Amino acid sequence: MLFRVVNETDGVRIIQHLIWHEGYHHGQIKLALQAAGLPLADEVAGPLTWGVWMRRRDGSSGGN
């Protein structure tokens, strides 16, 4: 088992870690693009990356 949940707060901590970890990779990708001479503005990157997590029940996505 990847994570062992001991009590209800551990589940919250796991979700918190997963969200933080996703953001870390988001930053790594932006830094790599900038180093390659292809900077990506936050206004462009946000909807492209986080829009997947912001989908609404009506089928629309946040920012797109």
Predicted model as a PDB file, atoms N, CA, C, CB and O in Angstrom, pLDDT in the B-factor column:
MODEL        1                                                                  
ATOM      1  N   MET A   1       0.842  -1.169   0.000  1.00 53.00           N  
ATOM      2  CA  MET A   1       0.000   0.000   0.000  1.00 53.00           C  
ATOM      3  C   MET A   1       0.892   1.237   0.000  1.00 53.00           C  
ATOM      4  CB  MET A   1      -0.960  -0.005   1.214  1.00 53.00           C  
ATOM      5  O   MET A   1       1.848   1.322   0.770  1.00 53.00           O  
ATOM      6  N   LEU A   2       0.574   2.192  -0.865  1.00 59.00           N  
ATOM      7  CA  LEU A   2       1.368   3.404  -0.978  1.00 59.00           C  
ATOM      8  C   LEU A   2       1.267   4.261   0.272  1.00 59.00           C  
ATOM      9  CB  LEU A   2       0.932   4.201  -2.186  1.00 59.00           C  
ATOM     10  O   LEU A   2       2.284   4.702   0.808  1.00 59.00           O  
ATOM     11  N   PHE A   3       0.050   4.498   0.740  1.00 59.00           N  
ATOM     12  CA  PHE A   3      -0.175   5.298   1.933  1.00 59.00           C  
ATOM     13  C   PHE A   3      -0.970   4.486   2.943  1.00 59.00           C  
ATOM     14  CB  PHE A   3      -0.908   6.612   1.588  1.00 59.00           C  
ATOM     15  O   PHE A   3      -1.888   3.755   2.571  1.00 59.00           O  
ATOM     16  N   ARG A   4      -0.630   4.608   4.193  1.00 66.00           N  
ATOM     17  CA  ARG A   4      -1.381   3.950   5.257  1.00 66.00           C  
ATOM     18  C   ARG A   4      -2.083   5.034   6.053  1.00 66.00           C  
ATOM     19  CB  ARG A   4      -0.451   3.077   6.174  1.00 66.00           C  
ATOM     20  O   ARG A   4      -1.425   5.816   6.740  1.00 66.00           O  
ATOM     21  N   VAL A   5      -3.401   5.096   5.974  1.00 60.00           N  
ATOM     22  CA  VAL A   5      -4.174   6.110   6.678  1.00 60.00           C  
ATOM     23  C   VAL A   5      -4.409   5.631   8.100  1.00 60.00           C  
ATOM     24  CB  VAL A   5      -5.523   6.400   5.955  1.00 60.00           C  
ATOM     25  O   VAL A   5      -5.046   4.602   8.324  1.00 60.00           O  
ATOM     26  N   VAL A   6      -3.886   6.392   9.065  1.00 63.00           N  
ATOM     27  CA  VAL A   6      -4.015   6.028  10.471  1.00 63.00           C  
ATOM     28  C   VAL A   6      -5.263   6.675  11.076  1.00 63.00           C  
ATOM     29  CB  VAL A   6      -2.755   6.448  11.256  1.00 63.00           C  
ATOM     30  O   VAL A   6      -5.970   6.048  11.864  1.00 63.00           O  
ATOM     31  N   ASN A   7      -5.525   7.899  10.714  1.00 65.00           N  
ATOM     32  CA  ASN A   7      -6.736   8.572  11.182  1.00 65.00           C  
ATOM     33  C   ASN A   7      -7.218   9.536  10.111  1.00 65.00           C  
ATOM     34  CB  ASN A   7      -6.478   9.321  12.519  1.00 65.00           C  
ATOM     35  O   ASN A   7      -6.593   9.656   9.057  1.00 65.00           O  
ATOM     36  N   GLU A   8      -8.323  10.224  10.369  1.00 62.00           N  
ATOM     37  CA  GLU A   8      -8.928  11.064   9.333  1.00 62.00           C  
ATOM     38  C   GLU A   8      -8.027  12.227   8.912  1.00 62.00           C  
ATOM     39  CB  GLU A   8     -10.255  11.606   9.823  1.00 62.00           C  
ATOM     40  O   GLU A   8      -8.122  12.678   7.771  1.00 62.00           O  
ATOM     41  N   THR A   9      -7.161  12.723   9.789  1.00 69.00           N  
ATOM     42  CA  THR A   9      -6.286  13.832   9.388  1.00 69.00           C  
ATOM     43  C   THR A   9      -5.189  13.371   8.436  1.00 69.00           C  
ATOM     44  CB  THR A   9      -5.659  14.483  10.619  1.00 69.00           C  
ATOM     45  O   THR A   9      -4.668  14.178   7.666  1.00 69.00           O  
ATOM     46  N   ASP A  10      -4.834  12.108   8.472  1.00 74.00           N  
ATOM     47  CA  ASP A  10      -3.827  11.610   7.534  1.00 74.00           C  
ATOM     48  C   ASP A  10      -4.322  11.700   6.098  1.00 74.00           C  
ATOM     49  CB  ASP A  10      -3.452  10.166   7.868  1.00 74.00           C  
ATOM     50  O   ASP A  10      -3.542  11.999   5.194  1.00 74.00           O  
ATOM     51  N   GLY A  11      -5.604  11.445   5.877  1.00 76.00           N  
ATOM     52  CA  GLY A  11      -6.174  11.566   4.533  1.00 76.00           C  
ATOM     53  C   GLY A  11      -6.059  12.982   4.008  1.00 76.00           C  
ATOM     54  O   GLY A  11      -5.754  13.190   2.834  1.00 76.00           O  
ATOM     55  N   VAL A  12      -6.300  13.960   4.872  1.00 80.00           N  
ATOM     56  CA  VAL A  12      -6.170  15.360   4.494  1.00 80.00           C  
ATOM     57  C   VAL A  12      -4.715  15.676   4.157  1.00 80.00           C  
ATOM     58  CB  VAL A  12      -6.676  16.280   5.625  1.00 80.00           C  
ATOM     59  O   VAL A  12      -4.433  16.379   3.187  1.00 80.00           O  
ATOM     60  N   ARG A  13      -3.814  15.161   4.947  1.00 82.00           N  
ATOM     61  CA  ARG A  13      -2.386  15.401   4.694  1.00 82.00           C  
ATOM     62  C   ARG A  13      -1.940  14.775   3.376  1.00 82.00           C  
ATOM     63  CB  ARG A  13      -1.540  14.845   5.847  1.00 82.00           C  
ATOM     64  O   ARG A  13      -1.112  15.349   2.669  1.00 82.00           O  
ATOM     65  N   ILE A  14      -2.471  13.623   3.046  1.00 83.00           N  
ATOM     66  CA  ILE A  14      -2.119  12.975   1.779  1.00 83.00           C  
ATOM     67  C   ILE A  14      -2.594  13.829   0.608  1.00 83.00           C  
ATOM     68  CB  ILE A  14      -2.734  11.555   1.698  1.00 83.00           C  
ATOM     69  O   ILE A  14      -1.839  14.066  -0.334  1.00 83.00           O  
ATOM     70  N   ILE A  15      -3.837  14.288   0.663  1.00 85.00           N  
ATOM     71  CA  ILE A  15      -4.375  15.142  -0.404  1.00 85.00           C  
ATOM     72  C   ILE A  15      -3.560  16.429  -0.492  1.00 85.00           C  
ATOM     73  CB  ILE A  15      -5.879  15.465  -0.153  1.00 85.00           C  
ATOM     74  O   ILE A  15      -3.229  16.880  -1.589  1.00 85.00           O  
ATOM     75  N   GLN A  16      -3.235  17.023   0.657  1.00 86.00           N  
ATOM     76  CA  GLN A  16      -2.428  18.234   0.677  1.00 86.00           C  
ATOM     77  C   GLN A  16      -1.084  17.981  -0.002  1.00 86.00           C  
ATOM     78  CB  GLN A  16      -2.221  18.724   2.123  1.00 86.00           C  
ATOM     79  O   GLN A  16      -0.628  18.803  -0.797  1.00 86.00           O  
ATOM     80  N   HIS A  17      -0.458  16.871   0.300  1.00 87.00           N  
ATOM     81  CA  HIS A  17       0.832  16.544  -0.302  1.00 87.00           C  
ATOM     82  C   HIS A  17       0.700  16.349  -1.811  1.00 87.00           C  
ATOM     83  CB  HIS A  17       1.417  15.284   0.344  1.00 87.00           C  
ATOM     84  O   HIS A  17       1.542  16.832  -2.568  1.00 87.00           O  
ATOM     85  N   LEU A  18      -0.331  15.657  -2.253  1.00 86.00           N  
ATOM     86  CA  LEU A  18      -0.504  15.419  -3.686  1.00 86.00           C  
ATOM     87  C   LEU A  18      -0.707  16.721  -4.452  1.00 86.00           C  
ATOM     88  CB  LEU A  18      -1.687  14.489  -3.927  1.00 86.00           C  
ATOM     89  O   LEU A  18      -0.174  16.885  -5.549  1.00 86.00           O  
ATOM     90  N   ILE A  19      -1.471  17.644  -3.881  1.00 86.00           N  
ATOM     91  CA  ILE A  19      -1.686  18.944  -4.533  1.00 86.00           C  
ATOM     92  C   ILE A  19      -0.376  19.722  -4.573  1.00 86.00           C  
ATOM     93  CB  ILE A  19      -2.781  19.764  -3.791  1.00 86.00           C  
ATOM     94  O   ILE A  19      -0.024  20.295  -5.604  1.00 86.00           O  
ATOM     95  N   TRP A  20       0.350  19.744  -3.449  1.00 88.00           N  
ATOM     96  CA  TRP A  20       1.633  20.440  -3.406  1.00 88.00           C  
ATOM     97  C   TRP A  20       2.595  19.838  -4.425  1.00 88.00           C  
ATOM     98  CB  TRP A  20       2.239  20.374  -1.991  1.00 88.00           C  
ATOM     99  O   TRP A  20       3.290  20.564  -5.136  1.00 88.00           O  
ATOM    100  N   HIS A  21       2.631  18.527  -4.490  1.00 88.00           N  
ATOM    101  CA  HIS A  21       3.556  17.846  -5.390  1.00 88.00           C  
ATOM    102  C   HIS A  21       3.238  18.169  -6.850  1.00 88.00           C  
ATOM    103  CB  HIS A  21       3.505  16.331  -5.160  1.00 88.00           C  
ATOM    104  O   HIS A  21       4.146  18.352  -7.660  1.00 88.00           O  
ATOM    105  N   GLU A  22       1.966  18.238  -7.178  1.00 84.00           N  
ATOM    106  CA  GLU A  22       1.556  18.602  -8.541  1.00 84.00           C  
ATOM    107  C   GLU A  22       2.037  20.013  -8.873  1.00 84.00           C  
ATOM    108  CB  GLU A  22       0.012  18.507  -8.696  1.00 84.00           C  
ATOM    109  O   GLU A  22       2.521  20.270  -9.976  1.00 84.00           O  
ATOM    110  N   GLY A  23       1.899  20.923  -7.911  1.00 84.00           N  
ATOM    111  CA  GLY A  23       2.366  22.296  -8.111  1.00 84.00           C  
ATOM    112  C   GLY A  23       3.873  22.374  -8.297  1.00 84.00           C  
ATOM    113  O   GLY A  23       4.372  23.200  -9.061  1.00 84.00           O  
ATOM    114  N   TYR A  24       4.591  21.512  -7.595  1.00 89.00           N  
ATOM    115  CA  TYR A  24       6.051  21.464  -7.722  1.00 89.00           C  
ATOM    116  C   TYR A  24       6.446  21.118  -9.157  1.00 89.00           C  
ATOM    117  CB  TYR A  24       6.651  20.431  -6.735  1.00 89.00           C  
ATOM    118  O   TYR A  24       7.330  21.754  -9.731  1.00 89.00           O  
ATOM    119  N   HIS A  25       5.796  20.119  -9.728  1.00 88.00           N  
ATOM    120  CA  HIS A  25       6.094  19.741 -11.115  1.00 88.00           C  
ATOM    121  C   HIS A  25       5.691  20.843 -12.084  1.00 88.00           C  
ATOM    122  CB  HIS A  25       5.377  18.437 -11.482  1.00 88.00           C  
ATOM    123  O   HIS A  25       6.367  21.067 -13.088  1.00 88.00           O  
ATOM    124  N   HIS A  26       4.608  21.520 -11.793  1.00 84.00           N  
ATOM    125  CA  HIS A  26       4.175  22.650 -12.618  1.00 84.00           C  
ATOM    126  C   HIS A  26       5.312  23.680 -12.690  1.00 84.00           C  
ATOM    127  CB  HIS A  26       2.867  23.299 -12.040  1.00 84.00           C  
ATOM    128  O   HIS A  26       5.631  24.186 -13.766  1.00 84.00           O  
ATOM    129  N   GLY A  27       5.915  23.982 -11.540  1.00 87.00           N  
ATOM    130  CA  GLY A  27       7.026  24.929 -11.493  1.00 87.00           C  
ATOM    131  C   GLY A  27       8.255  24.421 -12.234  1.00 87.00           C  
ATOM    132  O   GLY A  27       8.940  25.187 -12.912  1.00 87.00           O  
ATOM    133  N   GLN A  28       8.528  23.136 -12.105  1.00 91.00           N  
ATOM    134  CA  GLN A  28       9.681  22.555 -12.806  1.00 91.00           C  
ATOM    135  C   GLN A  28       9.521  22.680 -14.322  1.00 91.00           C  
ATOM    136  CB  GLN A  28       9.859  21.073 -12.416  1.00 91.00           C  
ATOM    137  O   GLN A  28      10.474  23.007 -15.029  1.00 91.00           O  
ATOM    138  N   ILE A  29       8.328  22.421 -14.805  1.00 88.00           N  
ATOM    139  CA  ILE A  29       8.072  22.506 -16.243  1.00 88.00           C  
ATOM    140  C   ILE A  29       8.237  23.936 -16.729  1.00 88.00           C  
ATOM    141  CB  ILE A  29       6.662  21.993 -16.576  1.00 88.00           C  
ATOM    142  O   ILE A  29       8.862  24.176 -17.762  1.00 88.00           O  
ATOM    143  N   LYS A  30       7.674  24.895 -15.979  1.00 89.00           N  
ATOM    144  CA  LYS A  30       7.813  26.297 -16.371  1.00 89.00           C  
ATOM    145  C   LYS A  30       9.270  26.745 -16.353  1.00 89.00           C  
ATOM    146  CB  LYS A  30       6.987  27.184 -15.449  1.00 89.00           C  
ATOM    147  O   LYS A  30       9.696  27.492 -17.234  1.00 89.00           O  
ATOM    148  N   LEU A  31      10.032  26.302 -15.371  1.00 93.00           N  
ATOM    149  CA  LEU A  31      11.443  26.662 -15.288  1.00 93.00           C  
ATOM    150  C   LEU A  31      12.227  26.066 -16.456  1.00 93.00           C  
ATOM    151  CB  LEU A  31      12.037  26.189 -13.956  1.00 93.00           C  
ATOM    152  O   LEU A  31      13.085  26.738 -17.028  1.00 93.00           O  
ATOM    153  N   ALA A  32      11.943  24.821 -16.813  1.00 94.00           N  
ATOM    154  CA  ALA A  32      12.620  24.180 -17.941  1.00 94.00           C  
ATOM    155  C   ALA A  32      12.294  24.904 -19.254  1.00 94.00           C  
ATOM    156  CB  ALA A  32      12.216  22.693 -18.036  1.00 94.00           C  
ATOM    157  O   ALA A  32      13.176  25.098 -20.090  1.00 94.00           O  
ATOM    158  N   LEU A  33      11.047  25.297 -19.432  1.00 92.00           N  
ATOM    159  CA  LEU A  33      10.673  26.036 -20.644  1.00 92.00           C  
ATOM    160  C   LEU A  33      11.373  27.391 -20.702  1.00 92.00           C  
ATOM    161  CB  LEU A  33       9.151  26.230 -20.705  1.00 92.00           C  
ATOM    162  O   LEU A  33      11.835  27.812 -21.763  1.00 92.00           O  
ATOM    163  N   GLN A  34      11.449  28.064 -19.566  1.00 94.00           N  
ATOM    164  CA  GLN A  34      12.130  29.359 -19.518  1.00 94.00           C  
ATOM    165  C   GLN A  34      13.617  29.194 -19.840  1.00 94.00           C  
ATOM    166  CB  GLN A  34      11.952  30.014 -18.130  1.00 94.00           C  
ATOM    167  O   GLN A  34      14.182  29.995 -20.585  1.00 94.00           O  
ATOM    168  N   ALA A  35      14.245  28.170 -19.289  1.00 96.00           N  
ATOM    169  CA  ALA A  35      15.671  27.918 -19.554  1.00 96.00           C  
ATOM    170  C   ALA A  35      15.908  27.597 -21.023  1.00 96.00           C  
ATOM    171  CB  ALA A  35      16.186  26.764 -18.677  1.00 96.00           C  
ATOM    172  O   ALA A  35      16.986  27.872 -21.550  1.00 96.00           O  
ATOM    173  N   ALA A  36      14.918  27.021 -21.683  1.00 96.00           N  
ATOM    174  CA  ALA A  36      15.039  26.674 -23.097  1.00 96.00           C  
ATOM    175  C   ALA A  36      14.691  27.851 -24.003  1.00 96.00           C  
ATOM    176  CB  ALA A  36      14.143  25.490 -23.422  1.00 96.00           C  
ATOM    177  O   ALA A  36      14.718  27.730 -25.228  1.00 96.00           O  
ATOM    178  N   GLY A  37      14.365  28.988 -23.395  1.00 96.00           N  
ATOM    179  CA  GLY A  37      14.029  30.170 -24.192  1.00 96.00           C  
ATOM    180  C   GLY A  37      12.587  30.201 -24.640  1.00 96.00           C  
ATOM    181  O   GLY A  37      12.241  30.947 -25.556  1.00 96.00           O  
ATOM    182  N   LEU A  38      11.734  29.401 -24.010  1.00 93.00           N  
ATOM    183  CA  LEU A  38      10.319  29.340 -24.362  1.00 93.00           C  
ATOM    184  C   LEU A  38       9.451  29.616 -23.126  1.00 93.00           C  
ATOM    185  CB  LEU A  38       9.971  27.960 -24.971  1.00 93.00           C  
ATOM    186  O   LEU A  38       8.704  28.742 -22.686  1.00 93.00           O  
ATOM    187  N   PRO A  39       9.550  30.831 -22.567  1.00 93.00           N  
ATOM    188  CA  PRO A  39       8.797  31.107 -21.345  1.00 93.00           C  
ATOM    189  C   PRO A  39       7.287  31.009 -21.581  1.00 93.00           C  
ATOM    190  CB  PRO A  39       9.153  32.494 -20.808  1.00 93.00           C  
ATOM    191  O   PRO A  39       6.792  31.308 -22.668  1.00 93.00           O  
ATOM    192  N   LEU A  40       6.585  30.592 -20.557  1.00 87.00           N  
ATOM    193  CA  LEU A  40       5.137  30.423 -20.624  1.00 87.00           C  
ATOM    194  C   LEU A  40       4.519  31.278 -19.527  1.00 87.00           C  
ATOM    195  CB  LEU A  40       4.724  28.916 -20.473  1.00 87.00           C  
ATOM    196  O   LEU A  40       4.787  31.067 -18.344  1.00 87.00           O  
ATOM    197  N   ALA A  41       3.696  32.239 -19.916  1.00 88.00           N  
ATOM    198  CA  ALA A  41       3.067  33.147 -18.951  1.00 88.00           C  
ATOM    199  C   ALA A  41       2.091  32.388 -18.058  1.00 88.00           C  
ATOM    200  CB  ALA A  41       2.337  34.294 -19.681  1.00 88.00           C  
ATOM    201  O   ALA A  41       1.500  31.391 -18.474  1.00 88.00           O  
ATOM    202  N   ASP A  42       1.927  32.870 -16.823  1.00 82.00           N  
ATOM    203  CA  ASP A  42       0.993  32.240 -15.889  1.00 82.00           C  
ATOM    204  C   ASP A  42      -0.430  32.227 -16.445  1.00 82.00           C  
ATOM    205  CB  ASP A  42       1.020  32.965 -14.544  1.00 82.00           C  
ATOM    206  O   ASP A  42      -1.179  31.276 -16.222  1.00 82.00           O  
ATOM    207  N   GLU A  43      -0.794  33.275 -17.160  1.00 85.00           N  
ATOM    208  CA  GLU A  43      -2.149  33.357 -17.719  1.00 85.00           C  
ATOM    209  C   GLU A  43      -2.405  32.270 -18.758  1.00 85.00           C  
ATOM    210  CB  GLU A  43      -2.376  34.728 -18.346  1.00 85.00           C  
ATOM    211  O   GLU A  43      -3.547  31.862 -18.968  1.00 85.00           O  
ATOM    212  N   VAL A  44      -1.348  31.807 -19.401  1.00 84.00           N  
ATOM    213  CA  VAL A  44      -1.457  30.739 -20.397  1.00 84.00           C  
ATOM    214  C   VAL A  44      -1.331  29.373 -19.730  1.00 84.00           C  
ATOM    215  CB  VAL A  44      -0.378  30.902 -21.487  1.00 84.00           C  
ATOM    216  O   VAL A  44      -2.104  28.459 -20.017  1.00 84.00           O  
ATOM    217  N   ALA A  45      -0.356  29.244 -18.844  1.00 81.00           N  
ATOM    218  CA  ALA A  45      -0.079  27.952 -18.207  1.00 81.00           C  
ATOM    219  C   ALA A  45      -1.199  27.509 -17.273  1.00 81.00           C  
ATOM    220  CB  ALA A  45       1.225  28.024 -17.434  1.00 81.00           C  
ATOM    221  O   ALA A  45      -1.523  26.323 -17.211  1.00 81.00           O  
ATOM    222  N   GLY A  46      -1.785  28.440 -16.556  1.00 77.00           N  
ATOM    223  CA  GLY A  46      -2.813  28.091 -15.573  1.00 77.00           C  
ATOM    224  C   GLY A  46      -3.953  27.270 -16.154  1.00 77.00           C  
ATOM    225  O   GLY A  46      -4.182  26.143 -15.714  1.00 77.00           O  
ATOM    226  N   PRO A  47      -4.675  27.810 -17.133  1.00 78.00           N  
ATOM    227  CA  PRO A  47      -5.791  27.050 -17.699  1.00 78.00           C  
ATOM    228  C   PRO A  47      -5.366  25.749 -18.385  1.00 78.00           C  
ATOM    229  CB  PRO A  47      -6.528  27.909 -18.684  1.00 78.00           C  
ATOM    230  O   PRO A  47      -6.118  24.774 -18.387  1.00 78.00           O  
ATOM    231  N   LEU A  48      -4.159  25.732 -18.968  1.00 77.00           N  
ATOM    232  CA  LEU A  48      -3.705  24.522 -19.647  1.00 77.00           C  
ATOM    233  C   LEU A  48      -3.414  23.385 -18.674  1.00 77.00           C  
ATOM    234  CB  LEU A  48      -2.468  24.822 -20.463  1.00 77.00           C  
ATOM    235  O   LEU A  48      -3.707  22.226 -18.967  1.00 77.00           O  
ATOM    236  N   THR A  49      -2.840  23.711 -17.521  1.00 73.00           N  
ATOM    237  CA  THR A  49      -2.454  22.673 -16.577  1.00 73.00           C  
ATOM    238  C   THR A  49      -3.507  22.429 -15.505  1.00 73.00           C  
ATOM    239  CB  THR A  49      -1.151  23.036 -15.930  1.00 73.00           C  
ATOM    240  O   THR A  49      -3.872  21.282 -15.248  1.00 73.00           O  
ATOM    241  N   TRP A  50      -3.993  23.484 -14.883  1.00 71.00           N  
ATOM    242  CA  TRP A  50      -4.925  23.311 -13.772  1.00 71.00           C  
ATOM    243  C   TRP A  50      -6.363  23.153 -14.246  1.00 71.00           C  
ATOM    244  CB  TRP A  50      -4.828  24.487 -12.825  1.00 71.00           C  
ATOM    245  O   TRP A  50      -7.219  22.723 -13.472  1.00 71.00           O  
ATOM    246  N   GLY A  51      -6.650  23.493 -15.510  1.00 73.00           N  
ATOM    247  CA  GLY A  51      -8.006  23.354 -16.039  1.00 73.00           C  
ATOM    248  C   GLY A  51      -8.518  21.926 -15.945  1.00 73.00           C  
ATOM    249  O   GLY A  51      -9.719  21.703 -15.790  1.00 73.00           O  
ATOM    250  N   VAL A  52      -7.618  20.962 -16.037  1.00 70.00           N  
ATOM    251  CA  VAL A  52      -7.994  19.554 -15.918  1.00 70.00           C  
ATOM    252  C   VAL A  52      -8.649  19.295 -14.567  1.00 70.00           C  
ATOM    253  CB  VAL A  52      -6.764  18.642 -16.101  1.00 70.00           C  
ATOM    254  O   VAL A  52      -9.606  18.527 -14.473  1.00 70.00           O  
ATOM    255  N   TRP A  53      -8.129  19.941 -13.517  1.00 68.00           N  
ATOM    256  CA  TRP A  53      -8.637  19.728 -12.159  1.00 68.00           C  
ATOM    257  C   TRP A  53      -9.840  20.603 -11.849  1.00 68.00           C  
ATOM    258  CB  TRP A  53      -7.544  19.993 -11.145  1.00 68.00           C  
ATOM    259  O   TRP A  53     -10.513  20.408 -10.837  1.00 68.00           O  
ATOM    260  N   MET A  54     -10.113  21.573 -12.726  1.00 70.00           N  
ATOM    261  CA  MET A  54     -11.172  22.530 -12.452  1.00 70.00           C  
ATOM    262  C   MET A  54     -12.437  22.265 -13.279  1.00 70.00           C  
ATOM    263  CB  MET A  54     -10.670  23.930 -12.718  1.00 70.00           C  
ATOM    264  O   MET A  54     -13.303  23.135 -13.378  1.00 70.00           O  
ATOM    265  N   ARG A  55     -12.546  21.096 -13.859  1.00 65.00           N  
ATOM    266  CA  ARG A  55     -13.700  20.786 -14.691  1.00 65.00           C  
ATOM    267  C   ARG A  55     -14.987  20.839 -13.877  1.00 65.00           C  
ATOM    268  CB  ARG A  55     -13.539  19.409 -15.335  1.00 65.00           C  
ATOM    269  O   ARG A  55     -15.036  20.409 -12.725  1.00 65.00           O  
ATOM    270  N   ARG A  56     -16.002  21.368 -14.495  1.00 57.00           N  
ATOM    271  CA  ARG A  56     -17.305  21.476 -13.829  1.00 57.00           C  
ATOM    272  C   ARG A  56     -18.219  20.372 -14.318  1.00 57.00           C  
ATOM    273  CB  ARG A  56     -17.948  22.860 -14.081  1.00 57.00           C  
ATOM    274  O   ARG A  56     -17.943  19.719 -15.324  1.00 57.00           O  
ATOM    275  N   ARG A  57     -19.289  20.175 -13.610  1.00 50.00           N  
ATOM    276  CA  ARG A  57     -20.236  19.115 -13.988  1.00 50.00           C  
ATOM    277  C   ARG A  57     -20.878  19.361 -15.348  1.00 50.00           C  
ATOM    278  CB  ARG A  57     -21.321  18.991 -12.936  1.00 50.00           C  
ATOM    279  O   ARG A  57     -21.293  18.416 -16.020  1.00 50.00           O  
ATOM    280  N   ASP A  58     -20.962  20.621 -15.756  1.00 50.00           N  
ATOM    281  CA  ASP A  58     -21.597  20.923 -17.039  1.00 50.00           C  
ATOM    282  C   ASP A  58     -20.660  20.686 -18.233  1.00 50.00           C  
ATOM    283  CB  ASP A  58     -22.075  22.366 -17.044  1.00 50.00           C  
ATOM    284  O   ASP A  58     -21.032  20.940 -19.379  1.00 50.00           O  
ATOM    285  N   GLY A  59     -19.455  20.201 -17.959  1.00 60.00           N  
ATOM    286  CA  GLY A  59     -18.540  19.882 -19.034  1.00 60.00           C  
ATOM    287  C   GLY A  59     -17.567  20.987 -19.385  1.00 60.00           C  
ATOM    288  O   GLY A  59     -16.613  20.759 -20.128  1.00 60.00           O  
ATOM    289  N   SER A  60     -17.798  22.203 -18.852  1.00 56.00           N  
ATOM    290  CA  SER A  60     -16.854  23.278 -19.132  1.00 56.00           C  
ATOM    291  C   SER A  60     -15.656  23.146 -18.212  1.00 56.00           C  
ATOM    292  CB  SER A  60     -17.521  24.661 -18.965  1.00 56.00           C  
ATOM    293  O   SER A  60     -15.712  22.433 -17.210  1.00 56.00           O  
ATOM    294  N   SER A  61     -14.585  23.823 -18.543  1.00 49.00           N  
ATOM    295  CA  SER A  61     -13.410  23.797 -17.678  1.00 49.00           C  
ATOM    296  C   SER A  61     -13.061  25.209 -17.282  1.00 49.00           C  
ATOM    297  CB  SER A  61     -12.214  23.116 -18.373  1.00 49.00           C  
ATOM    298  O   SER A  61     -13.302  26.154 -18.033  1.00 49.00           O  
ATOM    299  N   GLY A  62     -12.495  25.350 -16.106  1.00 48.00           N  
ATOM    300  CA  GLY A  62     -12.101  26.657 -15.623  1.00 48.00           C  
ATOM    301  C   GLY A  62     -11.021  27.271 -16.505  1.00 48.00           C  
ATOM    302  O   GLY A  62      -9.989  26.651 -16.765  1.00 48.00           O  
ATOM    303  N   GLY A  63     -11.270  28.497 -16.964  1.00 49.00           N  
ATOM    304  CA  GLY A  63     -10.267  29.202 -17.728  1.00 49.00           C  
ATOM    305  C   GLY A  63     -10.234  28.898 -19.201  1.00 49.00           C  
ATOM    306  O   GLY A  63      -9.538  29.599 -19.935  1.00 49.00           O  
ATOM    307  N   ASN A  64     -10.937  27.907 -19.679  1.00 46.00           N  
ATOM    308  CA  ASN A  64     -10.928  27.580 -21.114  1.00 46.00           C  
ATOM    309  C   ASN A  64     -12.211  27.961 -21.769  1.00 46.00           C  
ATOM    310  CB  ASN A  64     -10.672  26.112 -21.334  1.00 46.00           C  
ATOM    311  O   ASN A  64     -12.375  27.757 -22.972  1.00 46.00           O  
TER     312      ASN A  64                                                      
ENDMDL                                                                          
END                                                                             
